[in-house]
Amino acid sequence: MIAKIACAIPVCLLFSTAHVRAGDVVDYAARYIGRPYVWGAEGPNSFDCSGLMQFVYEEFGVDLPRRAIDQSRVGDKAGRRLQRGDLVFFSTDPGQSLVTHVGLYEGNGVMIDASKRHGRVRRDDLSDQFWVDRFLFARRVRAFLTGDEPVEVRNDPRDPAPRRSSDRRRATVRIIETIAGELLKIPARSRSSR
């Protein structure tokens, strides 16, 4: 029994670390502040806006579509109260309704985005009139925020197949969960053996 518990503790620590790590897609995105903006770039050396979102969310096992307009259909509408990790969507021209830009809400009215206008990944203040005039809505990716199994969304048949690293990551988590479940089972003891 002691051996099973000793083996289970590292597995439990692994899961608690993964949960903390998954709790901060925003901190992961912040690592790339300063990287150059390049249209169509998917990282890690350069990004466009939707490439940055896809790249950082994939690290946490969430497969987002490649384009900002397709990402705008993922998850639930965030409503008026934004939460850290929400995707925020914009139109290039004020008053338009076509999604052309996406950022990641950091909190306190700030987003992280790959800015074509500034030529790099940066923090932008959402109260800046430029963003106020172009803001459309925000989406909350529930699979990430609640820790549920990520749901792959592929609206465009031209989107590439899911990346193998996230598939392997999910398979590894399932295997570890199974092992942890077996290690944590307590053998039933009959009262007559005492």
C-alpha positions as CSV (number, residue, x, y, z in Angstrom):
1,M,0.0,0.0,0.0
2,I,2.8,2.4,0.9
3,A,4.5,1.7,-2.4
4,K,1.3,2.5,-4.3
5,I,0.9,5.8,-2.4
6,A,4.6,6.7,-3.0
7,C,4.1,6.1,-6.8
8,A,0.8,8.0,-6.8
9,I,2.1,11.2,-5.2
10,P,4.4,12.1,-8.2
11,V,1.5,11.5,-10.5
12,C,-0.8,13.7,-8.5
13,L,1.8,16.4,-8.4
14,L,2.1,16.2,-12.2
15,F,-1.6,16.8,-12.5
16,S,-1.6,19.7,-10.1
17,T,1.3,21.3,-12.0
18,A,-0.4,20.8,-15.3
19,H,-3.5,22.5,-14.0
20,V,-1.5,25.5,-12.7
21,R,0.3,25.6,-16.0
22,A,-2.9,25.4,-18.0
23,G,-4.3,28.3,-15.9
24,D,-2.1,30.8,-17.5
25,V,-2.2,30.9,-21.3
26,V,-1.7,34.7,-20.9
27,D,1.7,34.3,-19.2
28,Y,2.7,32.0,-22.0
29,A,1.7,34.5,-24.6
30,A,3.6,37.2,-22.8
31,R,6.8,35.3,-23.4
32,Y,6.5,36.3,-27.1
33,I,6.1,40.0,-26.6
34,G,8.6,41.8,-28.9
35,R,8.6,39.1,-31.5
36,P,8.0,40.5,-35.0
37,Y,4.7,40.6,-36.7
38,V,4.7,38.8,-40.1
39,W,1.5,38.1,-42.0
40,G,0.8,34.4,-42.0
41,A,3.4,33.5,-39.4
42,E,2.6,30.9,-36.8
43,G,5.6,31.2,-34.5
44,P,7.6,30.9,-32.5
45,N,10.0,33.4,-34.1
46,S,7.3,35.6,-35.6
47,F,3.5,35.7,-35.6
48,D,0.4,37.3,-37.1
49,C,-2.6,37.8,-34.8
50,S,-4.4,34.5,-35.3
51,G,-1.1,32.6,-35.5
52,L,-0.2,33.8,-32.0
53,M,-3.6,32.7,-30.6
54,Q,-3.4,29.3,-32.2
55,F,0.2,28.9,-31.1
56,V,-0.3,29.7,-27.4
57,Y,-3.6,27.9,-27.0
58,E,-2.1,24.8,-28.7
59,E,0.5,24.7,-25.9
60,F,-2.5,24.0,-23.5
61,G,-4.1,21.4,-25.7
62,V,-6.7,23.6,-27.4
63,D,-6.8,23.4,-31.2
64,L,-8.0,26.7,-32.6
65,P,-8.6,27.2,-36.3
66,R,-6.0,29.2,-38.1
67,R,-7.8,32.3,-39.2
68,A,-9.2,35.0,-36.8
69,I,-12.6,34.9,-38.5
70,D,-12.8,31.1,-37.7
71,Q,-11.5,31.6,-34.2
72,S,-14.3,34.0,-33.6
73,R,-16.7,31.1,-33.8
74,V,-15.0,29.0,-31.1
75,G,-16.3,28.9,-27.5
76,D,-19.0,31.0,-26.0
77,K,-19.7,34.8,-26.2
78,A,-17.9,36.3,-23.2
79,G,-20.5,39.0,-22.5
80,R,-19.6,42.3,-20.9
81,R,-17.2,41.0,-18.2
82,L,-14.0,39.8,-19.8
83,Q,-11.9,37.2,-18.1
84,R,-8.2,36.5,-18.4
85,G,-7.6,34.3,-21.5
86,D,-10.7,35.5,-23.4
87,L,-10.2,36.0,-27.2
88,V,-11.1,39.6,-28.2
89,F,-12.1,40.3,-31.8
90,F,-11.9,43.4,-33.9
91,S,-12.6,44.7,-37.4
92,T,-9.9,46.6,-39.4
93,D,-12.2,49.4,-40.2
94,P,-14.4,51.2,-37.6
95,G,-18.1,50.3,-37.9
96,Q,-17.5,47.1,-39.9
97,S,-18.6,43.7,-38.8
98,L,-16.0,41.4,-40.4
99,V,-13.5,39.9,-38.0
100,T,-10.0,40.8,-39.1
101,H,-8.0,40.8,-35.8
102,V,-7.8,38.9,-32.6
103,G,-6.1,39.4,-29.3
104,L,-5.8,37.7,-25.9
105,Y,-7.3,39.5,-22.9
106,E,-4.7,39.8,-20.1
107,G,-6.8,41.7,-17.6
108,N,-7.1,45.3,-16.4
109,G,-8.2,46.4,-19.9
110,V,-5.1,45.1,-21.6
111,M,-4.7,42.5,-24.4
112,I,-1.7,40.8,-25.9
113,D,-1.7,40.7,-29.7
114,A,0.5,40.5,-32.7
115,S,0.0,44.0,-34.0
116,K,0.5,44.7,-37.7
117,R,0.2,48.4,-36.9
118,H,3.2,48.3,-34.5
119,G,5.0,45.4,-36.2
120,R,5.4,43.2,-33.2
121,V,3.7,41.2,-30.4
122,R,2.8,43.7,-27.7
123,R,0.4,44.7,-25.0
124,D,-2.4,47.0,-26.1
125,D,-4.7,49.1,-24.0
126,L,-8.3,48.3,-25.0
127,S,-9.4,51.8,-23.9
128,D,-7.3,53.2,-26.7
129,Q,-9.7,54.9,-29.1
130,F,-8.3,52.8,-32.0
131,W,-9.4,49.6,-30.3
132,V,-12.7,51.0,-28.9
133,D,-13.8,52.0,-32.5
134,R,-12.9,48.5,-33.9
135,F,-14.0,46.2,-31.1
136,L,-16.6,43.6,-32.1
137,F,-17.0,41.0,-29.3
138,A,-15.1,38.5,-27.1
139,R,-15.2,34.7,-26.9
140,R,-14.4,32.4,-24.0
141,V,-12.8,29.1,-24.8
142,R,-14.5,26.9,-22.2
143,A,-12.3,23.8,-22.8
144,F,-9.4,25.9,-21.6
145,L,-11.0,27.8,-18.8
146,T,-12.8,24.9,-17.2
147,G,-10.2,22.3,-17.7
148,D,-12.6,20.2,-19.8
149,E,-11.3,18.0,-22.6
150,P,-10.5,20.4,-25.5
151,V,-12.8,20.4,-28.4
152,E,-11.3,20.6,-31.8
153,V,-13.2,23.1,-34.1
154,R,-12.5,22.9,-37.8
155,N,-15.0,25.0,-39.8
156,D,-12.9,25.3,-42.9
157,P,-12.0,22.1,-44.8
158,R,-8.8,23.9,-46.0
159,D,-7.6,24.1,-42.4
160,P,-4.6,21.8,-41.8
161,A,-5.1,18.6,-39.8
162,P,-4.6,18.9,-36.0
163,R,-1.0,19.2,-35.0
164,R,0.4,15.9,-33.8
165,S,2.0,17.4,-30.6
166,S,-1.4,18.3,-29.1
167,D,-2.8,14.9,-30.0
168,R,0.2,13.2,-28.3
169,R,-0.3,15.5,-25.3
170,R,-3.9,14.5,-24.9
171,A,-3.1,10.8,-25.3
172,T,-0.3,11.1,-22.7
173,V,-2.7,12.8,-20.2
174,R,-5.3,10.0,-20.7
175,I,-2.6,7.4,-20.1
176,I,-1.4,9.1,-16.9
177,E,-4.9,9.5,-15.7
178,T,-5.5,5.8,-16.1
179,I,-2.2,4.9,-14.3
180,A,-3.1,7.3,-11.5
181,G,-6.5,5.8,-11.2
182,E,-5.0,2.3,-10.9
183,L,-2.4,3.5,-8.4
184,L,-4.9,5.2,-6.2
185,K,-7.3,2.2,-5.9
186,I,-7.3,0.9,-2.4
187,P,-7.6,-2.8,-2.2
188,A,-10.7,-4.1,-0.5
189,R,-9.9,-5.9,2.7
190,S,-12.3,-8.3,4.2
191,R,-13.0,-7.9,7.9
192,S,-12.3,-11.6,8.5
193,S,-8.6,-11.3,7.6
194,R,-8.0,-9.1,10.7
